[in-house]
Amino acid sequence: MQFEFDAVGQAIQEAARRFADEKLLPYYQSREAVDHFDRDLLKEMGDLGLVAPDLPEEYGGIGASGLTQGAVIEEIGRGDLNIAYIQLLGSLIGGVIAQFASKDLATEYLPKLAAGELIPSLGLTEPRGGTDAANLQLRARKDGGDWIIDGEKASISCANQADFVLVAARTGEINEGARGITAFLIDLNAPGVSRSNYNDLGSISVGRGSIWFDSVRVPDTRRVGDVGMGFIRVMQGFDYSRALIALQCLGSARASIDETWSYITDREAFGGPLAQFQGVTFPLAEADAQVRAARLLAYECLWLRDQGKPHTKEAAMVKWMGPKISVDAIHQCLLTHGHLGYSRDLPHQQRLRDVMGLEIGDGTAQVSKMIVARETVGRVAIQYAKK
Ligand SMILES: Cc1cc2nc3c(=O)[nH]c(=O)nc-3n(C[C@H](O)[C@H](O)[C@H](O)COP(=O)(O)OP(=O)(O)OC[C@H]3O[C@@H](n4cnc5c(N)ncnc54)[C@H](O)[C@@H]3O)c2cc1C
């Protein structure tokens, strides 16, 4: 395994680090007051090539490796986990569009996505459930050269502010499962689309919500991939996004850990700094080591992907471990700050609330462990699905 970045990768990582230190970290808490992103800030990230450097050059990226995008999202996540949804959604959705949409459609949307001008969203989950995602009901029926979309997508990141959504819709029969699902790129300003904004615990600026489609007409040219292949294509993208989510969360945990190491050298009790007590330093040392270990697993997963090697198992492992270890680490940092940590004046409580969402989003710990088991012992591990 080789995680060393080339000169371009190093330059992008350095730019992301600077952007996080100067533009994100100092304003992370104040951004919670608003339920949407500052579009100018996103464009600034786009101008620096920090939104989707992993897209091909013809679509506004530089064809950077998954490892490079991992380093970007880790740095941006360190500055503001919520802004890093832009990289996450850009890589997942942009990657599927670049690979499977028509060239015309990809050319229309992707350069603007990479420039930070368009916010994408992914419409997979429905009100009746997200874990059993292949059982979705939102309908697309053919009408001449168009498709008519009816139904609701629930729990969609950026639902309240995205410009377009990559929707997984049922075009076949329910009993066809994943094979009866087709993906479409739908403009969220199209007639018949409406949206809501949930009252969430964290990640307020992301604006998670529902999107309703009431007889929305979509030309066949906006189909992404073959009919019946939509679910499979989106799921293939998840092996990538799961490693990115882990790094997004671990970056946020890194910020809390760094701040806490610094705090315990300043804060005094019993005549000296807190850092003199092993009861204070050991939990922090454990959190630091766990964050570092999970980070290496995420980079291993991205390295495998970049080499074209199987990485589904590693992606599922780190999708569970990354957010979980980050939540535990940030919780420890909050406690180490004593009563001050419990205050909204410090960022740990916000990071805790924000990171917790990604213990659920893109697949829970249970589904991740089911995938690990399936990848290890085969489909016997998910026999219940056939009953
Ligand atoms: C912050 C956030 C962002 C999100 N962003 C998006 C987005 O952009 N687009 C999108 O489409 N969706 C998004 N989601 C939805 C997310 O993917 C789903 O919430 C997730 O897949 C779980 O589905 P569910 O919430 O319906 O839970 P359910 O499927 O109802 O599951 C409830 C609980 O039961 C457990 N469970 C279910 N089945 C099993 C089983 N077979 N074995 C063991 N345990 C099981 C689950 O692990 C979970 O703990 C987001 C969610 C969050 C919280």
The ligand as an SDF file (V2000), in Angstrom:
LIG
                    3D

 53 58  0  0  0  0  0  0  0  0999 V2000
  -27.8930   13.0540    8.2860 C   0  0  0  0  0  0  0  0  0  0  0  0
  -28.5760   12.1700    7.2880 C   0  0  0  0  0  0  0  0  0  0  0  0
  -28.4010   12.4170    5.9270 C   0  0  0  0  0  0  0  0  0  0  0  0
  -29.0510   11.6110    4.9840 C   0  0  0  0  0  0  0  0  0  0  0  0
  -28.9260   11.9110    3.6570 N   0  0  0  0  0  0  0  0  0  0  0  0
  -29.5900   11.1650    2.7310 C   0  0  0  0  0  0  0  0  0  0  0  0
  -29.5430   11.5240    1.3450 C   0  0  0  0  0  0  0  0  0  0  0  0
  -28.9030   12.5020    0.9450 O   0  0  0  0  0  0  0  0  0  0  0  0
  -30.2400   10.7660    0.4690 N   0  0  0  0  0  0  0  0  0  0  0  0
  -30.9660    9.6640    0.8640 C   0  0  0  0  0  0  0  0  0  0  0  0
  -31.5560    9.0090    0.0060 O   0  0  0  0  0  0  0  0  0  0  0  0
  -31.0420    9.3160    2.1730 N   0  0  0  0  0  0  0  0  0  0  0  0
  -30.3800   10.0350    3.1150 C   0  0  0  0  0  0  0  0  0  0  0  0
  -30.4640    9.7230    4.4490 N   0  0  0  0  0  0  0  0  0  0  0  0
  -31.2870    8.5810    4.8520 C   0  0  0  0  0  0  0  0  0  0  0  0
  -30.4550    7.3990    5.3300 C   0  0  0  0  0  0  0  0  0  0  0  0
  -29.7270    6.8250    4.2730 O   0  0  0  0  0  0  0  0  0  0  0  0
  -31.4120    6.4230    6.0200 C   0  0  0  0  0  0  0  0  0  0  0  0
  -31.8840    7.0870    7.1730 O   0  0  0  0  0  0  0  0  0  0  0  0
  -30.7250    5.1260    6.3990 C   0  0  0  0  0  0  0  0  0  0  0  0
  -30.4670    4.3630    5.2630 O   0  0  0  0  0  0  0  0  0  0  0  0
  -31.6000    4.2900    7.3640 C   0  0  0  0  0  0  0  0  0  0  0  0
  -32.9060    4.1940    6.9090 O   0  0  0  0  0  0  0  0  0  0  0  0
  -34.1190    4.5720    7.8980 P   0  0  0  0  0  0  0  0  0  0  0  0
  -33.7740    5.8380    8.5490 O   0  0  0  0  0  0  0  0  0  0  0  0
  -35.3710    4.5240    7.1140 O   0  0  0  0  0  0  0  0  0  0  0  0
  -34.1040    3.4500    8.9880 O   0  0  0  0  0  0  0  0  0  0  0  0
  -34.8220    2.0180    8.9110 P   0  0  0  0  0  0  0  0  0  0  0  0
  -34.4700    1.3760    7.6230 O   0  0  0  0  0  0  0  0  0  0  0  0
  -36.2520    2.1840    9.2310 O   0  0  0  0  0  0  0  0  0  0  0  0
  -34.0840    1.2880   10.1010 O   0  0  0  0  0  0  0  0  0  0  0  0
  -34.3300    1.6450   11.4640 C   0  0  0  0  0  0  0  0  0  0  0  0
  -33.3210    0.9280   12.3470 C   0  0  0  0  0  0  0  0  0  0  0  0
  -33.4260   -0.4830   12.1550 O   0  0  0  0  0  0  0  0  0  0  0  0
  -32.1880   -1.0200   11.7520 C   0  0  0  0  0  0  0  0  0  0  0  0
  -32.3880   -2.0860   10.7630 N   0  0  0  0  0  0  0  0  0  0  0  0
  -33.1740   -2.0680    9.6530 C   0  0  0  0  0  0  0  0  0  0  0  0
  -33.1000   -3.2350    9.0050 N   0  0  0  0  0  0  0  0  0  0  0  0
  -32.2520   -4.0250    9.7200 C   0  0  0  0  0  0  0  0  0  0  0  0
  -31.7600   -5.3590    9.5760 C   0  0  0  0  0  0  0  0  0  0  0  0
  -32.0950   -6.1280    8.5430 N   0  0  0  0  0  0  0  0  0  0  0  0
  -30.9040   -5.8330   10.5140 N   0  0  0  0  0  0  0  0  0  0  0  0
  -30.5270   -5.0530   11.5680 C   0  0  0  0  0  0  0  0  0  0  0  0
  -30.9550   -3.8010   11.7530 N   0  0  0  0  0  0  0  0  0  0  0  0
  -31.7950   -3.2870   10.8390 C   0  0  0  0  0  0  0  0  0  0  0  0
  -31.4120    0.1470   11.1320 C   0  0  0  0  0  0  0  0  0  0  0  0
  -30.0210   -0.0710   11.2190 O   0  0  0  0  0  0  0  0  0  0  0  0
  -31.8880    1.3070   11.9970 C   0  0  0  0  0  0  0  0  0  0  0  0
  -31.1120    1.3770   13.1740 O   0  0  0  0  0  0  0  0  0  0  0  0
  -29.8480   10.5280    5.4170 C   0  0  0  0  0  0  0  0  0  0  0  0
  -30.0140   10.2860    6.7840 C   0  0  0  0  0  0  0  0  0  0  0  0
  -29.4100   11.1010    7.7180 C   0  0  0  0  0  0  0  0  0  0  0  0
  -29.6520   10.8460    9.1780 C   0  0  0  0  0  0  0  0  0  0  0  0
  1  2  1  0
  2  3  1  0
  2 52  2  0
  3  4  2  0
  4  5  1  0
  4 50  1  0
  5  6  2  0
  6  7  1  0
  6 13  1  0
  7  8  2  0
  7  9  1  0
  9 10  1  0
 10 11  2  0
 10 12  1  0
 12 13  2  0
 13 14  1  0
 14 15  1  0
 14 50  1  0
 15 16  1  0
 16 17  1  0
 16 18  1  0
 18 19  1  0
 18 20  1  0
 20 21  1  0
 20 22  1  0
 22 23  1  0
 23 24  1  0
 24 25  2  0
 24 26  1  0
 24 27  1  0
 27 28  1  0
 28 29  2  0
 28 30  1  0
 28 31  1  0
 31 32  1  0
 32 33  1  0
 33 34  1  0
 33 48  1  0
 34 35  1  0
 35 36  1  0
 35 46  1  0
 36 37  1  0
 36 45  1  0
 37 38  2  0
 38 39  1  0
 39 40  1  0
 39 45  2  0
 40 41  1  0
 40 42  2  0
 42 43  1  0
 43 44  2  0
 44 45  1  0
 46 47  1  0
 46 48  1  0
 48 49  1  0
 50 51  2  0
 51 52  1  0
 52 53  1  0
M  END
$$$$
